[in-house]
Amino acid sequence: MGFDDRVRTFVVGGTSGIGHAVVEALQARPGEIVAASRATGFDISDPAQAKAFFEQQGSFDHLVITAGSQAPGGELSELDLTAAKAAFETKFWGSVTTVQAAVPHIRPGGTITLTTGFLARRTVPGTFVKTAMNAALEATVKILARELAPLRVNAVSPGLTKTEAYTGMTPEARAQMYQGAAENLPAGRVAQAQDLAAGYLFAIDTPSVTGTVIDIDGGALVA
């Protein structure tokens, strides 16, 4: 589906980080972009709120979900399972809740693009929660691509990306983290949010892409 003034795209998680970069990329095109997040009063983990939101908004063409959660790390023996369940509730079930509420309003030719993460397919001890919820989303994408066809359903899988998610670290620690990661990545650099935005636009623009996970991780999966 090409872009013109009638095309409407919703970006859930679109007020910060990767989602905001997607919104900025879409703003260079014709059409209407709606950015929703907790900052705008939209809670992806609330089914009633999601249903009411999309009913109020009416028909649209593309749904991008970049909203996520802070997942606790650590080995299973020491893991805070309450925090782990809360993270899963937000990112996994929140994404599913949003899709379920949105689908009746997506016009033919539309797309849904979710966000996972490279840990879904890379074994790193201490990342059980991130691995489980991202792997669950990637499996869900493939099922939904069949169930919702001809709507196209894909996911973008980021690696470490420079966003405000790390502003809680000191500037020195953050720079050291980025430098260390870049030195170990085949691409030799840590992704910018704009790099990720290009992946979401690819999923929207390419008519033959569905049931696919688009990796934008600097080569982390092959490092």
Backbone as ProteinMPNN parsed JSONL, in Angstrom:
{"seq_chain_A": "MGFDDRVRTFVVGGTSGIGHAVVEALQARPGEIVAASRATGFDISDPAQAKAFFEQQGSFDHLVITAGSQAPGGELSELDLTAAKAAFETKFWGSVTTVQAAVPHIRPGGTITLTTGFLARRTVPGTFVKTAMNAALEATVKILARELAPLRVNAVSPGLTKTEAYTGMTPEARAQMYQGAAENLPAGRVAQAQDLAAGYLFAIDTPSVTGTVIDIDGGALVA", "coords_chain_A": {"N_chain_A": [[0.851, -1.187, 0.0], [0.721, 2.08, -0.98], [1.755, 5.364, 0.169], [-0.405, 7.993, 0.891], [-2.362, 10.944, 1.472], [-4.486, 9.799, 2.775], [-3.686, 7.612, 4.187], [-3.328, 6.087, 7.313], [-1.378, 5.687, 10.165], [-0.647, 4.006, 13.137], [1.447, 4.328, 15.888], [2.39, 2.642, 18.543], [3.884, 3.339, 21.471], [5.167, 5.432, 20.514], [6.222, 7.86, 21.436], [8.762, 8.036, 22.387], [12.22, 6.953, 22.173], [12.849, 4.211, 19.994], [10.307, 4.064, 18.856], [9.611, 6.772, 18.591], [11.464, 7.531, 16.671], [10.473, 6.076, 14.52], [8.04, 7.407, 14.139], [9.021, 9.943, 13.365], [10.264, 9.257, 10.944], [8.061, 8.458, 9.448], [6.697, 10.845, 9.304], [7.87, 12.185, 7.251], [6.515, 11.426, 5.083], [3.438, 11.428, 3.142], [0.224, 11.385, 4.802], [-1.448, 10.409, 7.906], [-0.164, 10.255, 11.181], [-0.438, 8.652, 14.239], [0.701, 8.835, 17.425], [0.928, 6.848, 20.24], [1.152, 6.187, 23.713], [2.128, 5.439, 27.109], [2.657, 7.949, 27.987], [0.789, 9.427, 26.653], [-1.46, 8.523, 27.761], [-2.181, 5.941, 27.06], [-2.381, 2.631, 27.829], [-0.907, -0.285, 27.1], [-1.348, -2.723, 28.265], [-3.942, -2.879, 29.106], [-6.852, -4.255, 28.277], [-9.534, -3.264, 27.952], [-9.15, -0.521, 27.695], [-7.56, -0.442, 25.375], [-9.355, -1.481, 23.467], [-11.393, 0.473, 23.515], [-9.929, 2.685, 22.678], [-9.18, 2.124, 19.963], [-11.684, 1.788, 18.827], [-12.648, 4.365, 19.035], [-10.87, 5.718, 17.393], [-11.256, 4.715, 14.807], [-11.044, 3.533, 11.345], [-7.873, 2.449, 10.035], [-4.516, 2.021, 8.659], [-1.869, 0.99, 9.176], [-0.159, -0.592, 11.851], [2.2, -0.142, 14.301], [4.087, -1.453, 16.885], [6.086, -0.537, 19.421], [6.31, -0.353, 22.076], [7.572, -1.399, 25.2], [9.011, -3.148, 27.999], [10.693, -2.987, 31.17], [12.763, -5.546, 31.867], [13.542, -7.837, 34.435], [16.831, -9.04, 35.186], [19.136, -11.811, 35.651], [19.975, -15.028, 37.119], [17.745, -17.855, 37.129], [17.373, -18.931, 39.694], [17.59, -16.778, 41.371], [15.755, -14.975, 40.505], [13.34, -12.374, 40.442], [10.241, -13.241, 40.363], [7.78, -11.987, 40.371], [8.302, -9.455, 39.281], [9.2, -10.362, 36.834], [6.885, -11.533, 35.72], [5.34, -9.226, 35.497], [6.772, -7.773, 33.57], [6.481, -9.488, 31.37], [3.731, -9.39, 31.125], [3.367, -6.772, 30.262], [5.004, -6.393, 27.842], [4.681, -8.764, 26.184], [1.882, -9.727, 26.496], [0.701, -7.237, 26.393], [1.309, -6.405, 23.766], [-0.099, -8.373, 22.33], [-2.707, -7.866, 23.235], [-3.095, -5.282, 22.198], [-2.939, -5.75, 19.426], [-5.154, -7.474, 19.089], [-7.262, -5.721, 19.719], [-6.938, -3.835, 17.722], [-7.12, -5.04, 15.183], [-9.82, -5.346, 14.001], [-10.151, -2.849, 12.893], [-8.275, -2.322, 10.984], [-7.55, -1.554, 7.7], [-7.981, -3.319, 4.508], [-4.982, -4.533, 3.027], [-3.354, -3.594, 4.936], [-0.848, -3.441, 7.637], [0.89, -5.001, 10.393], [3.368, -4.446, 12.717], [5.511, -5.723, 15.02], [7.724, -5.562, 17.925], [10.626, -7.199, 18.855], [13.538, -8.673, 20.016], [17.081, -9.239, 19.968], [17.875, -11.151, 21.805], [15.997, -13.102, 21.787], [16.883, -15.155, 20.229], [19.468, -15.634, 20.93], [21.652, -17.168, 23.148], [22.119, -16.152, 26.274], [23.212, -16.333, 29.44], [21.298, -15.419, 32.307], [19.441, -13.816, 31.134], [16.851, -14.683, 31.009], [14.128, -13.714, 31.135], [13.868, -11.65, 29.165], [14.602, -13.165, 26.934], [12.57, -15.142, 26.88], [10.12, -13.664, 26.583], [10.53, -12.259, 24.214], [11.055, -14.315, 22.394], [8.582, -15.584, 22.496], [6.966, -13.615, 21.321], [8.036, -13.606, 18.727], [7.321, -16.14, 17.801], [4.59, -15.792, 17.877], [4.191, -13.857, 15.893], [4.493, -15.332, 13.53], [2.314, -17.099, 13.638], [0.183, -15.248, 13.643], [0.561, -14.068, 11.167], [-0.443, -15.987, 9.486], [-3.065, -16.366, 10.494], [-4.232, -13.831, 10.275], [-3.988, -13.105, 7.649], [-5.15, -11.552, 4.635], [-3.778, -9.392, 5.857], [-0.556, -8.208, 6.681], [1.928, -9.383, 8.882], [4.675, -8.698, 10.85], [7.908, -8.55, 12.52], [10.327, -6.42, 14.047], [13.596, -6.887, 15.137], [15.589, -5.587, 17.407], [19.066, -5.038, 18.284], [21.398, -3.93, 20.75], [20.686, -0.565, 21.107], [21.09, 2.911, 20.622], [19.344, 4.792, 22.673], [17.13, 6.753, 24.78], [16.681, 4.958, 26.762], [18.815, 4.263, 28.276], [19.544, 6.373, 29.843], [19.632, 6.423, 32.55], [22.101, 5.552, 33.299], [25.46, 6.64, 34.045], [27.034, 9.148, 31.98], [29.641, 8.339, 31.314], [29.679, 5.555, 31.838], [27.718, 4.747, 30.062], [28.855, 5.466, 27.576], [31.064, 3.787, 27.612], [29.81, 1.289, 27.563], [28.564, 1.361, 25.011], [30.847, 1.599, 23.386], [32.258, -0.754, 23.979], [30.415, -2.662, 23.05], [30.296, -2.008, 20.309], [32.86, -2.649, 19.481], [32.76, -5.381, 19.497], [30.867, -6.116, 17.678], [30.067, -7.288, 14.397], [29.288, -5.267, 12.586], [30.569, -3.103, 13.592], [29.531, -0.957, 14.956], [27.112, 0.524, 17.163], [23.615, 0.409, 16.888], [21.624, 3.185, 15.804], [18.532, 4.812, 16.718], [17.278, 5.62, 14.386], [18.211, 3.794, 12.515], [16.776, 1.538, 13.18], [14.203, 2.444, 12.645], [14.131, 2.399, 9.882], [13.811, -0.3, 9.405], [11.16, -0.838, 10.221], [9.773, 0.675, 8.336], [10.504, -0.727, 6.066], [9.137, -3.145, 6.518], [6.508, -2.236, 6.353], [6.431, -1.292, 3.723], [7.026, -3.366, 1.909], [5.48, -5.592, -0.092], [5.649, -8.399, -0.157], [6.567, -9.318, 2.228], [5.922, -11.042, 5.08], [5.199, -12.585, 8.235], [7.769, -12.474, 9.131], [10.898, -11.914, 10.808], [12.798, -9.135, 11.231], [16.069, -8.568, 11.542], [17.978, -6.173, 13.156], [20.694, -5.664, 14.35], [23.375, -5.151, 14.329], [24.822, -7.374, 13.753], [24.848, -9.016, 15.955], [23.803, -11.576, 16.35], [25.486, -13.223, 15.005], [27.911, -12.787, 16.023]], "CA_chain_A": [[0.0, 0.0, 0.0], [1.487, 3.312, -1.032], [1.369, 6.381, 1.135], [-0.999, 9.242, 0.456], [-2.921, 11.669, 2.607], [-5.53, 9.014, 3.442], [-3.088, 6.521, 4.953], [-3.2, 6.364, 8.747], [-0.481, 4.763, 10.843], [-0.59, 4.148, 14.588], [2.691, 3.855, 16.481], [2.205, 2.476, 19.986], [5.241, 3.507, 21.976], [5.726, 6.388, 19.554], [6.632, 9.151, 21.996], [10.152, 7.994, 22.843], [13.074, 5.885, 21.691], [12.696, 3.688, 18.637], [8.985, 4.452, 18.36], [9.651, 8.178, 18.172], [12.202, 7.555, 15.403], [9.534, 5.611, 13.491], [7.121, 8.515, 13.89], [9.733, 10.972, 12.601], [10.455, 8.759, 9.576], [6.76, 8.476, 8.782], [6.282, 12.229, 9.1], [8.43, 12.645, 5.982], [5.635, 10.911, 4.046], [2.039, 11.842, 3.296], [-0.599, 10.556, 5.668], [-1.603, 10.776, 9.314], [0.514, 9.397, 12.145], [-0.917, 8.792, 15.613], [1.629, 8.261, 18.396], [0.266, 6.549, 21.507], [2.022, 5.581, 24.718], [1.676, 5.78, 28.458], [2.752, 9.403, 28.116], [-0.447, 10.007, 26.116], [-2.582, 7.907, 28.466], [-2.536, 4.641, 26.48], [-1.733, 1.522, 28.524], [-1.091, -1.433, 26.212], [-1.729, -3.928, 28.999], [-5.339, -2.754, 29.528], [-7.68, -4.622, 27.126], [-10.697, -2.384, 27.792], [-8.66, 0.759, 27.195], [-7.137, -0.633, 23.985], [-10.565, -1.633, 22.653], [-12.053, 1.778, 23.423], [-9.063, 3.578, 21.909], [-9.277, 1.858, 18.532], [-13.06, 2.077, 18.401], [-12.765, 5.817, 18.918], [-10.018, 6.204, 16.306], [-11.795, 4.306, 13.518], [-10.227, 2.744, 10.419], [-6.506, 2.889, 9.738], [-3.814, 1.125, 7.729], [-0.658, 0.335, 9.676], [0.063, -0.587, 13.288], [3.566, -0.428, 14.749], [4.155, -1.506, 18.346], [7.456, -0.529, 19.939], [6.255, -0.269, 23.535], [8.161, -2.571, 25.837], [9.026, -3.162, 29.461], [11.975, -3.256, 31.81], [12.734, -6.937, 32.318], [14.599, -8.147, 35.404], [17.845, -10.001, 34.777], [19.649, -12.698, 36.685], [19.689, -16.455, 36.989], [16.399, -18.237, 37.575], [17.357, -19.185, 41.136], [17.535, -15.503, 42.093], [14.898, -14.071, 39.742], [12.104, -11.849, 41.026], [9.211, -13.721, 39.44], [6.71, -10.995, 40.279], [8.757, -8.48, 38.289], [9.267, -11.055, 35.547], [5.515, -11.639, 35.209], [4.893, -7.88, 35.123], [7.421, -7.447, 32.296], [5.83, -10.308, 30.349], [2.376, -8.862, 30.981], [3.411, -5.533, 29.486], [5.51, -6.488, 26.464], [4.049, -9.826, 25.392], [0.422, -9.656, 26.5], [0.323, -5.905, 25.936], [1.337, -6.406, 22.3], [-1.21, -9.205, 21.863], [-3.925, -7.118, 23.538], [-3.206, -4.176, 21.253], [-3.262, -6.316, 18.11], [-6.534, -7.965, 19.098], [-8.169, -4.576, 19.686], [-6.738, -3.042, 16.505], [-7.369, -5.76, 13.92], [-11.089, -5.053, 13.321], [-10.154, -1.497, 12.329], [-7.21, -2.187, 9.998], [-8.099, -1.688, 6.351], [-7.299, -4.269, 3.628], [-3.673, -4.061, 2.585], [-2.648, -3.037, 6.084], [0.249, -4.199, 8.232], [1.166, -4.954, 11.827], [4.784, -4.712, 12.953], [5.826, -5.796, 16.44], [9.131, -5.387, 18.274], [11.14, -8.272, 19.714], [14.88, -8.364, 20.471], [17.998, -10.291, 19.513], [18.018, -12.199, 22.811], [15.053, -14.181, 21.488], [17.59, -16.25, 19.541], [20.861, -15.734, 21.375], [21.676, -17.708, 24.501], [22.933, -15.373, 27.202], [22.767, -16.613, 30.8], [20.84, -14.271, 33.064], [18.482, -13.008, 30.361], [15.703, -15.563, 30.82], [12.852, -13.023, 30.908], [13.914, -11.023, 27.84], [14.613, -14.226, 25.924], [11.268, -15.813, 26.819], [9.018, -12.855, 26.041], [10.795, -11.936, 22.81], [10.851, -15.547, 21.615], [7.134, -15.786, 22.411], [6.449, -12.682, 20.323], [8.452, -14.026, 17.378], [6.459, -17.262, 17.425], [3.25, -15.229, 17.666], [4.19, -13.179, 14.588], [4.3, -16.315, 12.452], [0.927, -17.558, 13.715], [-0.714, -14.169, 13.238], [0.705, -13.855, 9.723], [-1.369, -16.926, 8.854], [-4.442, -16.154, 10.945], [-4.754, -12.513, 9.895], [-3.801, -12.865, 6.22], [-4.009, -10.965, 3.939], [-2.959, -8.432, 6.582], [0.817, -8.681, 6.855], [2.394, -9.264, 10.258], [6.12, -8.892, 10.949], [8.538, -7.981, 13.711], [11.701, -5.921, 13.972], [14.345, -7.371, 16.295], [16.769, -4.754, 17.63], [20.111, -5.318, 19.252], [21.646, -2.733, 21.549], [20.381, 0.631, 20.313], [21.275, 4.157, 21.373], [18.089, 5.501, 22.967], [17.085, 7.28, 26.142], [16.481, 3.872, 27.719], [20.021, 4.11, 29.09], [19.902, 7.649, 30.459], [19.858, 6.213, 33.972], [23.522, 5.299, 33.494], [26.292, 7.826, 33.914], [27.519, 9.291, 30.602], [30.862, 7.565, 31.124], [29.319, 4.135, 31.77], [26.971, 4.546, 28.822], [29.811, 5.512, 26.461], [31.872, 2.569, 27.69], [28.96, 0.186, 27.102], [28.435, 1.456, 23.555], [32.141, 1.332, 22.753], [32.546, -2.178, 24.119], [29.535, -3.403, 22.148], [30.697, -1.743, 18.921], [34.107, -3.381, 19.194], [32.47, -6.811, 19.369], [29.849, -6.351, 16.661], [30.589, -7.29, 13.028], [29.036, -3.988, 11.923], [31.489, -2.129, 14.142], [28.817, 0.192, 15.511], [25.835, 0.286, 17.832], [22.548, 0.988, 16.076], [20.861, 4.371, 16.184], [17.094, 4.584, 16.588], [16.911, 5.818, 12.98], [18.485, 2.54, 11.813], [15.635, 0.661, 13.441], [13.023, 2.981, 11.962], [14.177, 1.93, 8.495], [13.281, -1.666, 9.378], [9.696, -0.79, 10.278], [9.298, 1.152, 7.044], [10.67, -1.851, 5.132], [8.03, -4.084, 6.747], [5.295, -1.621, 5.836], [6.498, -1.003, 2.292], [7.36, -4.502, 1.041], [4.25, -6.391, -0.136], [5.872, -9.843, -0.047], [7.145, -9.634, 3.534], [5.001, -11.312, 6.184], [5.676, -13.683, 9.075], [9.221, -12.33, 9.108], [11.588, -11.134, 11.833], [13.844, -8.341, 10.59], [17.128, -8.35, 12.518], [18.808, -4.971, 13.01], [21.415, -5.842, 15.611], [24.811, -4.974, 14.126], [25.462, -8.687, 13.603], [24.974, -9.646, 17.28], [23.463, -12.995, 16.315], [26.569, -14.004, 14.393], [29.175, -12.394, 16.663]], "C_chain_A": [[0.885, 1.235, 0.0], [0.981, 4.313, -0.021], [0.763, 7.572, 0.424], [-1.657, 9.861, 1.671], [-3.977, 10.887, 3.37], [-4.972, 7.91, 4.326], [-2.892, 6.95, 6.404], [-2.355, 5.274, 9.386], [-0.481, 5.051, 12.334], [0.726, 3.562, 15.088], [2.496, 3.829, 17.997], [3.587, 2.379, 20.617], [5.956, 4.608, 21.212], [6.185, 7.719, 20.113], [8.074, 9.162, 22.501], [10.902, 6.889, 22.121], [12.861, 5.504, 20.242], [11.354, 4.113, 18.049], [8.953, 5.887, 17.872], [10.402, 8.323, 16.856], [11.329, 7.07, 14.254], [8.561, 6.723, 13.128], [7.798, 9.586, 13.037], [9.939, 10.538, 11.154], [9.145, 8.803, 8.795], [6.287, 9.898, 8.494], [6.871, 12.835, 7.829], [7.569, 12.198, 4.803], [4.248, 11.53, 4.194], [1.32, 10.921, 4.271], [-0.586, 11.03, 7.106], [-0.89, 9.766, 10.195], [-0.036, 9.699, 13.526], [0.07, 8.085, 16.522], [0.911, 8.076, 19.722], [1.258, 5.875, 22.441], [1.453, 5.893, 26.089], [1.726, 7.287, 28.674], [1.503, 10.098, 27.588], [-1.69, 9.387, 26.765], [-3.01, 6.561, 27.93], [-1.716, 3.545, 27.154], [-1.974, 0.247, 27.723], [-1.537, -2.684, 26.95], [-3.177, -3.91, 29.47], [-6.261, -3.053, 28.341], [-8.855, -3.673, 26.896], [-10.269, -1.034, 27.219], [-8.244, 0.655, 25.728], [-8.348, -0.726, 23.058], [-11.253, -0.287, 22.442], [-11.25, 2.747, 22.566], [-9.25, 3.373, 20.411], [-10.696, 2.063, 18.006], [-13.257, 3.574, 18.19], [-12.0, 6.338, 17.705], [-10.569, 5.847, 14.925], [-10.771, 3.593, 12.649], [-8.839, 3.348, 10.227], [-5.793, 1.78, 8.969], [-2.653, 0.347, 8.34], [-0.552, 0.498, 11.187], [1.506, -0.98, 13.565], [3.545, -0.406, 16.275], [5.609, -1.587, 18.77], [7.481, -0.468, 21.456], [6.795, -1.552, 24.152], [8.09, -2.479, 27.344], [10.445, -3.37, 29.947], [11.937, -4.658, 32.394], [13.856, -7.188, 33.32], [15.573, -9.173, 34.841], [18.265, -10.87, 35.943], [19.26, -14.142, 36.444], [18.342, -16.79, 37.621], [16.329, -18.397, 39.086], [17.198, -17.907, 41.952], [16.528, -14.529, 41.476], [13.667, -13.644, 40.53], [10.965, -12.188, 40.069], [8.04, -12.754, 39.327], [7.063, -9.931, 39.249], [8.815, -9.103, 36.902], [7.884, -11.164, 34.915], [4.987, -10.283, 34.765], [5.491, -7.457, 33.789], [6.762, -8.196, 31.152], [4.425, -9.782, 30.068], [2.37, -7.626, 30.095], [3.826, -5.793, 28.046], [4.793, -7.55, 25.643], [2.534, -9.657, 25.341], [-0.066, -8.274, 26.088], [0.309, -5.808, 24.421], [0.165, -7.202, 21.737], [-2.545, -8.489, 22.081], [-4.155, -6.011, 22.525], [-3.575, -4.671, 19.864], [-4.716, -6.764, 18.062], [-7.538, -6.822, 18.994], [-8.104, -3.833, 18.362], [-7.239, -3.721, 15.244], [-8.709, -5.435, 13.264], [-11.11, -3.708, 12.604], [-9.078, -1.28, 11.268], [-7.768, -2.477, 8.613], [-7.34, -2.741, 5.546], [-5.996, -3.684, 3.091], [-2.828, -3.53, 3.713], [-1.586, -3.967, 6.646], [0.267, -4.021, 9.744], [2.645, -5.287, 11.998], [5.064, -4.614, 14.445], [7.326, -5.59, 16.659], [9.554, -6.503, 19.213], [12.53, -7.859, 20.216], [15.797, -9.532, 20.19], [18.17, -11.418, 20.537], [17.0, -13.317, 22.628], [15.762, -15.393, 20.913], [19.078, -16.307, 19.868], [20.875, -16.138, 22.836], [22.666, -16.928, 25.363], [22.43, -15.656, 28.609], [22.367, -15.325, 31.533], [19.837, -13.399, 32.346], [17.191, -13.786, 30.098], [14.44, -14.805, 30.426], [12.827, -12.379, 29.526], [13.861, -12.08, 26.744], [13.224, -14.828, 25.767], [10.208, -14.945, 26.174], [9.262, -12.463, 24.591], [10.634, -13.155, 21.911], [9.362, -15.835, 21.447], [6.517, -14.859, 21.373], [6.823, -13.111, 18.909], [7.632, -15.22, 16.899], [5.051, -16.761, 17.109], [3.137, -14.555, 16.305], [3.89, -14.171, 13.472], [2.866, -16.864, 12.449], [-0.028, -16.485, 13.2], [-0.615, -13.873, 11.74], [-0.198, -14.805, 8.937], [-2.814, -16.592, 9.216], [-5.051, -14.857, 10.405], [-4.581, -12.191, 8.413], [-5.146, -12.516, 5.572], [-3.349, -9.775, 4.63], [-1.567, -9.029, 6.758], [1.289, -8.382, 8.272], [3.877, -9.612, 10.313], [6.617, -8.374, 12.289], [9.905, -7.443, 13.339], [12.386, -6.334, 15.267], [15.606, -6.537, 16.472], [17.824, -5.468, 18.48], [20.245, -4.095, 20.146], [21.488, -1.506, 20.65], [20.529, 1.864, 21.186], [19.937, 4.886, 21.496], [18.154, 6.016, 24.393], [16.822, 6.209, 27.184], [17.669, 3.732, 28.671], [20.439, 5.401, 29.778], [20.07, 7.533, 31.966], [21.306, 5.912, 34.308], [24.286, 6.621, 33.451], [26.76, 7.942, 32.468], [28.752, 8.443, 30.321], [30.551, 6.076, 30.97], [28.581, 3.82, 30.475], [27.909, 4.521, 27.618], [30.674, 4.259, 26.435], [31.087, 1.362, 27.199], [28.842, 0.194, 25.581], [29.744, 1.098, 22.858], [32.482, -0.15, 22.814], [31.703, -3.022, 23.179], [29.975, -3.238, 20.706], [31.943, -2.538, 18.547], [33.864, -4.865, 18.969], [31.423, -7.137, 18.316], [30.472, -6.357, 15.268], [30.381, -5.971, 12.299], [29.949, -2.881, 12.448], [30.835, -0.898, 14.73], [27.55, -0.279, 16.212], [24.758, 1.025, 17.045], [22.01, 2.273, 16.676], [19.371, 4.044, 16.029], [16.632, 4.731, 15.143], [17.185, 4.567, 12.141], [17.305, 1.582, 11.972], [14.399, 1.129, 12.699], [12.971, 2.504, 10.517], [13.625, 0.516, 8.369], [11.768, -1.705, 9.417], [9.12, -0.304, 8.956], [9.437, 0.062, 5.977], [9.512, -2.836, 5.28], [6.721, -3.535, 6.202], [5.283, -1.593, 4.319], [6.572, -2.23, 1.393], [6.224, -5.517, 1.007], [4.436, -7.881, 0.074], [6.414, -10.254, 1.313], [6.041, -9.82, 4.569], [5.48, -12.545, 6.942], [7.174, -13.651, 9.275], [9.714, -11.533, 10.308], [12.774, -10.441, 11.171], [14.886, -7.986, 11.644], [17.918, -7.087, 12.189], [19.611, -4.865, 14.302], [22.926, -5.68, 15.471], [25.566, -6.274, 13.926], [25.595, -9.431, 14.917], [24.698, -11.143, 17.246], [24.549, -13.861, 15.682], [27.913, -13.675, 15.027], [29.713, -13.529, 17.533]], "O_chain_A": [[1.713, 1.406, 0.895], [-0.084, 4.138, 0.572], [1.339, 8.101, -0.527], [-1.52, 9.351, 2.783], [-4.334, 11.259, 4.488], [-5.703, 7.331, 5.129], [-2.364, 8.026, 6.686], [-2.59, 4.084, 9.173], [-0.333, 6.2, 12.75], [1.076, 2.431, 14.75], [2.444, 4.875, 18.645], [4.355, 1.459, 20.334], [7.182, 4.714, 21.249], [6.508, 8.626, 19.347], [8.552, 10.185, 22.989], [10.295, 5.997, 21.528], [12.713, 6.363, 19.373], [11.275, 4.479, 16.876], [8.334, 6.185, 16.85], [10.028, 9.14, 16.014], [11.425, 7.586, 13.141], [8.289, 6.958, 11.95], [7.2, 10.081, 12.082], [9.806, 11.349, 10.237], [9.132, 9.148, 7.614], [5.551, 10.122, 7.533], [6.418, 13.888, 7.379], [7.853, 12.547, 3.657], [3.92, 12.088, 5.24], [1.768, 9.803, 4.527], [0.173, 11.923, 7.481], [-1.0, 8.559, 9.979], [-0.098, 10.857, 13.94], [0.26, 6.874, 16.411], [0.351, 9.026, 20.269], [2.099, 5.088, 22.008], [0.412, 6.54, 26.206], [0.941, 7.839, 29.445], [1.181, 11.21, 28.005], [-2.821, 9.682, 26.376], [-4.08, 6.068, 28.287], [-0.489, 3.539, 27.057], [-3.099, -0.25, 27.665], [-2.051, -3.614, 26.329], [-3.606, -4.831, 30.165], [-6.439, -2.192, 27.479], [-9.14, -3.317, 25.753], [-10.949, -0.474, 26.359], [-8.535, 1.547, 24.931], [-8.361, -0.119, 21.987], [-11.646, 0.05, 21.325], [-11.821, 3.538, 21.816], [-9.455, 4.335, 19.671], [-10.879, 2.469, 16.858], [-13.957, 3.991, 17.267], [-12.434, 7.294, 17.062], [-10.369, 6.598, 13.97], [-9.755, 3.108, 13.145], [-8.653, 4.564, 10.252], [-6.378, 0.74, 8.666], [-2.479, -0.836, 8.046], [-0.815, 1.569, 11.734], [1.972, -2.027, 13.116], [3.047, 0.541, 16.883], [6.286, -2.582, 18.513], [8.551, -0.526, 22.062], [6.507, -2.652, 23.68], [7.215, -1.813, 27.898], [11.296, -3.873, 29.213], [11.165, -4.929, 33.314], [14.998, -6.795, 33.082], [15.175, -10.074, 34.102], [17.81, -10.69, 37.073], [18.347, -14.442, 35.675], [17.868, -16.1, 38.523], [15.324, -18.035, 39.697], [16.728, -17.945, 43.089], [16.461, -13.372, 41.89], [13.034, -14.458, 41.202], [10.756, -11.49, 39.077], [7.376, -12.707, 38.291], [6.222, -9.546, 38.437], [8.511, -8.443, 35.908], [7.722, -10.919, 33.72], [4.268, -10.192, 33.77], [4.805, -6.853, 32.964], [6.508, -7.625, 30.091], [3.987, -9.735, 28.919], [1.471, -7.451, 29.273], [3.089, -5.454, 27.121], [4.346, -7.275, 24.529], [1.965, -9.466, 24.267], [-1.137, -8.15, 25.494], [-0.594, -5.201, 23.845], [-0.489, -6.769, 20.788], [-3.412, -8.508, 21.207], [-5.274, -5.819, 22.048], [-4.426, -4.082, 19.197], [-5.429, -6.467, 17.104], [-8.535, -6.924, 18.28], [-9.101, -3.26, 17.922], [-7.729, -3.055, 14.332], [-8.739, -5.258, 12.046], [-11.999, -3.457, 11.791], [-8.969, -0.188, 10.711], [-8.383, -3.519, 8.385], [-6.185, -3.035, 5.854], [-5.919, -2.504, 2.748], [-1.711, -3.064, 3.49], [-1.434, -5.109, 6.212], [-0.254, -3.05, 10.292], [3.12, -6.299, 11.481], [4.879, -3.562, 15.057], [8.094, -5.461, 15.706], [8.92, -6.729, 20.244], [12.67, -6.78, 20.792], [15.36, -10.682, 20.172], [18.57, -12.524, 20.173], [17.126, -14.372, 23.249], [15.307, -16.524, 21.082], [19.851, -16.954, 19.162], [20.197, -15.531, 23.665], [23.881, -17.034, 25.198], [21.316, -15.255, 28.945], [23.015, -14.287, 31.395], [19.42, -12.365, 32.867], [16.523, -13.572, 29.086], [13.75, -15.203, 29.488], [11.856, -12.549, 28.789], [13.161, -11.914, 25.746], [12.75, -15.008, 24.646], [9.467, -15.415, 25.311], [8.314, -12.345, 23.815], [10.132, -13.043, 20.792], [8.928, -16.279, 20.384], [5.634, -15.274, 20.622], [6.011, -12.991, 17.991], [7.286, -15.302, 15.72], [4.402, -17.251, 16.185], [2.109, -14.667, 15.638], [3.113, -13.87, 12.566], [2.277, -17.067, 11.388], [-0.936, -16.772, 12.419], [-1.6, -13.472, 11.119], [-0.664, -14.465, 7.849], [-3.683, -16.541, 8.345], [-6.246, -14.8, 10.115], [-4.984, -11.117, 7.965], [-6.168, -13.11, 5.914], [-2.436, -9.183, 4.055], [-1.43, -10.235, 6.963], [1.084, -7.287, 8.795], [4.286, -10.688, 9.878], [5.852, -7.832, 13.087], [10.559, -7.949, 12.427], [11.838, -6.158, 16.355], [16.591, -6.752, 15.766], [17.522, -6.36, 19.272], [19.303, -3.314, 20.28], [22.082, -1.426, 19.575], [20.138, 1.859, 22.353], [19.464, 5.511, 20.547], [19.11, 5.75, 25.121], [16.748, 6.514, 28.374], [17.54, 3.149, 29.748], [21.572, 5.511, 30.247], [20.596, 8.448, 32.6], [21.706, 6.003, 35.468], [23.807, 7.602, 32.884], [26.874, 6.924, 31.786], [28.9, 7.894, 29.229], [31.091, 5.413, 30.084], [28.786, 2.769, 29.868], [27.782, 3.664, 26.744], [30.98, 3.73, 25.366], [31.631, 0.508, 26.499], [29.0, -0.843, 24.937], [29.746, 0.38, 21.858], [32.937, -0.733, 21.831], [32.195, -3.978, 22.58], [30.026, -4.213, 19.956], [32.059, -3.037, 17.428], [34.67, -5.536, 18.325], [31.121, -8.308, 18.084], [31.324, -5.517, 14.979], [31.212, -5.588, 11.476], [30.084, -1.836, 11.812], [31.508, 0.103, 14.979], [26.996, -1.332, 15.897], [24.979, 2.146, 16.589], [21.949, 2.43, 17.896], [18.999, 3.122, 15.304], [15.701, 4.047, 14.717], [16.478, 4.306, 11.168], [16.895, 0.91, 11.026], [13.632, 0.316, 12.182], [11.893, 2.235, 9.987], [13.038, 0.167, 7.345], [11.15, -2.515, 8.726], [8.095, -0.81, 8.501], [8.59, -0.058, 5.092], [8.966, -3.308, 4.283], [5.913, -4.283, 5.651], [4.25, -1.839, 3.696], [6.213, -2.145, 0.219], [6.02, -6.235, 1.986], [3.486, -8.57, 0.444], [6.694, -11.434, 1.529], [5.317, -8.88, 4.896], [6.092, -13.441, 6.36], [7.788, -14.68, 9.558], [9.051, -10.604, 10.77], [13.652, -11.1, 10.614], [14.614, -7.189, 12.541], [18.458, -6.945, 11.092], [19.277, -4.105, 15.211], [23.676, -6.028, 16.383], [26.797, -6.291, 13.926], [26.371, -10.383, 15.005], [25.284, -11.901, 18.019], [24.529, -15.085, 15.811], [28.941, -14.217, 14.621], [30.767, -13.386, 18.152]]}, "name": "protein", "num_of_chains": 1, "seq": "MGFDDRVRTFVVGGTSGIGHAVVEALQARPGEIVAASRATGFDISDPAQAKAFFEQQGSFDHLVITAGSQAPGGELSELDLTAAKAAFETKFWGSVTTVQAAVPHIRPGGTITLTTGFLARRTVPGTFVKTAMNAALEATVKILARELAPLRVNAVSPGLTKTEAYTGMTPEARAQMYQGAAENLPAGRVAQAQDLAAGYLFAIDTPSVTGTVIDIDGGALVA"}
